[in-house]
Amino acid sequence: MAKKVAARKKIDVNRIAALAREIKEHEQVKRQIESEIKDAQEEIKQVMTDNNLSELLADIFTIRYASVPSNRFDQKAFKADNPKLFEMYSRASESMRFTIT
């Protein structure tokens, strides 16, 4: 008995190419905007650092730039010190990746 296979839809290559082109254009705009945001943040951080401020009130905004302590698990050191235990608690995972080149 043969397996029933669902019919595939016809691929509109022109539509796919147009979508890919649109995505690439949006990604470029996104990179430009992210760069402008980063530059503005760096300028504010520099002003705050120069004036030894961790908080600044500007118009309706409260801007904070302060150290935030945290503790993180050092996976690399643990693996080096306890390879068998690390292997015991490691598990494989899988994810989907979408790229356009």
Secondary structure by P-SEA (a helix, b strand, c coil): cbbbbccccccaaaaaaaaaaaaaaaaaaaaaaaaaaaaaaaaaaaaaaaacccccccccbbbbbbbbbbcccaaaaaaaacaaaaaaabbbbbbbbbbcc
